[in-house]
Amino acid sequence: MNQEDVDKIIAEAVAESKNESKKKWHKGKSSSNSVANTRRILNWVFMIGFVAAVVIYFVLPEQRILFFSVGFGAIAVKLVEFYLRFMF
């Protein structure tokens, strides 16, 4: 083996190591499409629930139980979406 062959093997090993590192830590677009769609839907449900809670707070001030139910429901949906973001 000459120096050029050794340099080539080292360069290939470094490139492969970088690709594996990116796959391990940066899921990005490599996550499954169904999880991304589920997260998108849950995010929209959260936003709608949040807006509904704000509207209920100002339009129906005597309905505190409804306000808290819708608000905490929206937060629960956001927690599920948060879990999906980091687990899959």
GUNULUM-137593 format. One record per residue: residue in one letter; x, y, z of N, C-alpha, C in turn; residue number from 0. Coordinates in nm, 3 decimals. Example, Ala and Ser with C-alpha at 12.3 -4.5 7.8 and 13.67 -1.06 7.14 Angstrom:
2
lumdren, n_c1, n_c2, n_c3, ca_c1, ca_c2, ca_c3, c_c1, c_c2, c_c3, pati
A, 1.319, -0.569, 0.780, 1.230, -0.450, 0.780, 1.320, -0.330, 0.780, 0;
S, 1.285, -0.225, 0.708, 1.367, -0.106, 0.714, 1.290, 0.003, 0.787, 1;
***
This chain:
88
lumdren, n_c1, n_c2, n_c3, ca_c1, ca_c2, ca_c3, c_c1, c_c2, c_c3, pati
M, 0.084, -0.118, 0.000, 0.000, 0.000, 0.000, 0.088, 0.124, 0.000, 0;
N, 0.048, 0.217, -0.081, 0.122, 0.342, -0.082, 0.043, 0.450, -0.008, 1;
Q, 0.099, 0.566, 0.002, 0.039, 0.675, 0.079, -0.095, 0.719, 0.022, 2;
E, -0.111, 0.716, -0.110, -0.237, 0.757, -0.172, -0.352, 0.664, -0.134, 3;
D, -0.325, 0.534, -0.129, -0.428, 0.438, -0.090, -0.470, 0.458, 0.056, 4;
V, -0.374, 0.483, 0.141, -0.403, 0.505, 0.282, -0.486, 0.633, 0.299, 5;
D, -0.449, 0.740, 0.229, -0.525, 0.866, 0.236, -0.668, 0.847, 0.185, 6;
K, -0.684, 0.768, 0.081, -0.817, 0.743, 0.026, -0.904, 0.666, 0.126, 7;
I, -0.848, 0.567, 0.190, -0.922, 0.487, 0.289, -0.962, 0.575, 0.408, 8;
I, -0.871, 0.659, 0.452, -0.901, 0.749, 0.564, -1.011, 0.848, 0.526, 9;
A, -1.004, 0.904, 0.407, -1.105, 0.999, 0.363, -1.243, 0.933, 0.353, 10;
E, -1.250, 0.811, 0.304, -1.377, 0.739, 0.296, -1.432, 0.709, 0.435, 11;
A, -1.346, 0.673, 0.528, -1.390, 0.643, 0.664, -1.443, 0.769, 0.733, 12;
V, -1.376, 0.881, 0.711, -1.422, 1.007, 0.772, -1.557, 1.048, 0.714, 13;
A, -1.574, 1.035, 0.582, -1.701, 1.071, 0.519, -1.814, 0.982, 0.569, 14;
E, -1.788, 0.853, 0.582, -1.889, 0.760, 0.631, -1.926, 0.791, 0.777, 15;
S, -1.826, 0.826, 0.855, -1.851, 0.861, 0.995, -1.938, 0.986, 1.006, 16;
K, -1.914, 1.084, 0.923, -1.994, 1.207, 0.924, -2.139, 1.177, 0.885, 17;
N, -2.157, 1.092, 0.783, -2.293, 1.057, 0.741, -2.369, 0.984, 0.851, 18;
E, -2.303, 0.892, 0.921, -2.367, 0.820, 1.031, -2.401, 0.914, 1.144, 19;
S, -2.314, 1.010, 1.171, -2.339, 1.108, 1.277, -2.459, 1.194, 1.243, 20;
K, -2.471, 1.236, 1.118, -2.586, 1.316, 1.077, -2.715, 1.237, 1.091, 21;
K, -2.713, 1.112, 1.053, -2.833, 1.028, 1.063, -2.873, 1.009, 1.209, 22;
K, -2.776, 0.997, 1.296, -2.804, 0.970, 1.436, -2.863, 1.092, 1.507, 23;
W, -2.808, 1.210, 1.482, -2.846, 1.327, 1.559, -2.940, 1.422, 1.487, 24;
H, -2.946, 1.419, 1.357, -3.029, 1.511, 1.282, -3.132, 1.433, 1.202, 25;
K, -3.245, 1.406, 1.265, -3.346, 1.326, 1.198, -3.405, 1.402, 1.080, 26;
G, -3.444, 1.526, 1.100, -3.492, 1.611, 0.993, -3.588, 1.543, 0.899, 27;
K, -3.551, 1.534, 0.773, -3.637, 1.478, 0.671, -3.636, 1.326, 0.669, 28;
S, -3.548, 1.264, 0.747, -3.542, 1.119, 0.746, -3.651, 1.056, 0.830, 29;
S, -3.723, 1.137, 0.911, -3.832, 1.080, 0.990, -3.945, 1.039, 0.897, 30;
S, -4.024, 0.945, 0.942, -4.127, 0.892, 0.855, -4.231, 0.998, 0.825, 31;
N, -4.291, 0.984, 0.709, -4.388, 1.081, 0.661, -4.514, 1.078, 0.745, 32;
S, -4.554, 0.960, 0.795, -4.676, 0.952, 0.873, -4.662, 1.024, 1.007, 33;
V, -4.545, 1.017, 1.068, -4.523, 1.089, 1.194, -4.525, 1.239, 1.169, 34;
A, -4.466, 1.283, 1.059, -4.466, 1.426, 1.027, -4.609, 1.475, 1.002, 35;
N, -4.688, 1.397, 0.931, -4.827, 1.436, 0.908, -4.906, 1.439, 1.038, 36;
T, -4.885, 1.341, 1.124, -4.953, 1.337, 1.253, -4.915, 1.458, 1.337, 37;
R, -4.788, 1.492, 1.339, -4.744, 1.610, 1.414, -4.806, 1.737, 1.360, 38;
R, -4.815, 1.747, 1.228, -4.875, 1.866, 1.165, -5.022, 1.879, 1.203, 39;
I, -5.095, 1.767, 1.201, -5.237, 1.768, 1.238, -5.253, 1.804, 1.385, 40;
L, -5.172, 1.745, 1.472, -5.180, 1.776, 1.615, -5.146, 1.922, 1.643, 41;
N, -5.054, 1.976, 1.568, -5.019, 2.117, 1.585, -5.136, 2.207, 1.547, 42;
W, -5.206, 2.174, 1.439, -5.324, 2.252, 1.399, -5.435, 2.238, 1.503, 43;
V, -5.456, 2.119, 1.556, -5.557, 2.099, 1.660, -5.523, 2.182, 1.783, 44;
F, -5.395, 2.187, 1.819, -5.353, 2.270, 1.932, -5.383, 2.417, 1.906, 45;
M, -5.348, 2.466, 1.787, -5.371, 2.607, 1.758, -5.520, 2.641, 1.761, 46;
I, -5.603, 2.554, 1.707, -5.747, 2.578, 1.709, -5.798, 2.575, 1.853, 47;
G, -5.752, 2.481, 1.933, -5.791, 2.473, 2.073, -5.748, 2.596, 2.152, 48;
F, -5.629, 2.645, 2.123, -5.580, 2.765, 2.192, -5.667, 2.886, 2.159, 49;
V, -5.697, 2.904, 2.031, -5.781, 3.016, 1.990, -5.920, 3.002, 2.051, 50;
A, -5.974, 2.881, 2.052, -6.106, 2.858, 2.112, -6.104, 2.892, 2.261, 51;
A, -5.998, 2.857, 2.332, -5.988, 2.888, 2.474, -5.984, 3.039, 2.497, 52;
V, -5.911, 3.111, 2.415, -5.904, 3.257, 2.429, -6.040, 3.319, 2.401, 53;
V, -6.109, 3.272, 2.298, -6.242, 3.324, 2.266, -6.338, 3.295, 2.380, 54;
I, -6.335, 3.174, 2.433, -6.423, 3.139, 2.545, -6.394, 3.227, 2.666, 55;
Y, -6.268, 3.256, 2.691, -6.230, 3.338, 2.807, -6.293, 3.477, 2.800, 56;
F, -6.294, 3.538, 2.679, -6.345, 3.673, 2.666, -6.495, 3.679, 2.637, 57;
V, -6.548, 3.581, 2.564, -6.690, 3.585, 2.526, -6.778, 3.530, 2.638, 58;
L, -6.735, 3.424, 2.702, -6.813, 3.361, 2.808, -6.733, 3.361, 2.939, 59;
P, -6.719, 3.478, 3.003, -6.634, 3.483, 3.122, -6.686, 3.399, 3.239, 60;
E, -6.816, 3.370, 3.242, -6.871, 3.290, 3.352, -6.846, 3.140, 3.332, 61;
Q, -6.801, 3.099, 3.218, -6.777, 2.957, 3.188, -6.630, 2.921, 3.210, 62;
R, -6.583, 2.931, 3.332, -6.443, 2.903, 3.364, -6.410, 2.755, 3.344, 63;
I, -6.501, 2.667, 3.377, -6.475, 2.523, 3.361, -6.455, 2.488, 3.215, 64;
L, -6.537, 2.546, 3.127, -6.521, 2.522, 2.983, -6.388, 2.578, 2.934, 65;
F, -6.353, 2.697, 2.982, -6.225, 2.758, 2.944, -6.107, 2.669, 2.983, 66;
F, -6.108, 2.623, 3.110, -5.998, 2.539, 3.156, -5.997, 2.405, 3.084, 67;
S, -6.111, 2.349, 3.055, -6.117, 2.220, 2.985, -6.058, 2.231, 2.845, 68;
V, -6.100, 2.334, 2.772, -6.048, 2.352, 2.636, -5.900, 2.387, 2.640, 69;
G, -5.860, 2.473, 2.733, -5.719, 2.513, 2.743, -5.628, 2.397, 2.778, 70;
F, -5.666, 2.320, 2.880, -5.583, 2.205, 2.918, -5.587, 2.095, 2.813, 71;
G, -5.699, 2.083, 2.743, -5.705, 1.988, 2.632, -5.608, 2.025, 2.521, 72;
A, -5.601, 2.154, 2.490, -5.505, 2.201, 2.389, -5.362, 2.175, 2.434, 73;
I, -5.334, 2.197, 2.560, -5.199, 2.173, 2.613, -5.166, 2.023, 2.606, 74;
A, -5.263, 1.939, 2.636, -5.240, 1.794, 2.628, -5.208, 1.752, 2.485, 75;
V, -5.278, 1.809, 2.388, -5.250, 1.779, 2.246, -5.108, 1.824, 2.211, 76;
K, -5.068, 1.940, 2.260, -4.933, 1.990, 2.232, -4.827, 1.900, 2.295, 77;
L, -4.853, 1.847, 2.414, -4.758, 1.756, 2.477, -4.741, 1.627, 2.396, 78;
V, -4.850, 1.577, 2.339, -4.841, 1.458, 2.254, -4.756, 1.490, 2.130, 79;
E, -4.780, 1.606, 2.069, -4.702, 1.646, 1.952, -4.554, 1.662, 1.989, 80;
F, -4.526, 1.718, 2.105, -4.390, 1.735, 2.153, -4.321, 1.600, 2.172, 81;
Y, -4.394, 1.505, 2.227, -4.341, 1.370, 2.246, -4.307, 1.307, 2.111, 82;
L, -4.396, 1.320, 2.013, -4.371, 1.263, 1.880, -4.251, 1.327, 1.813, 83;
R, -4.228, 1.456, 1.838, -4.117, 1.526, 1.775, -3.984, 1.466, 1.816, 84;
F, -3.969, 1.433, 1.944, -3.838, 1.389, 1.991, -3.824, 1.238, 2.000, 85;
M, -3.933, 1.163, 1.987, -3.923, 1.019, 1.999, -3.917, 0.948, 1.864, 86;
F, -3.967, 1.012, 1.759, -3.970, 0.944, 1.629, -3.906, 1.028, 1.523, 87;
***
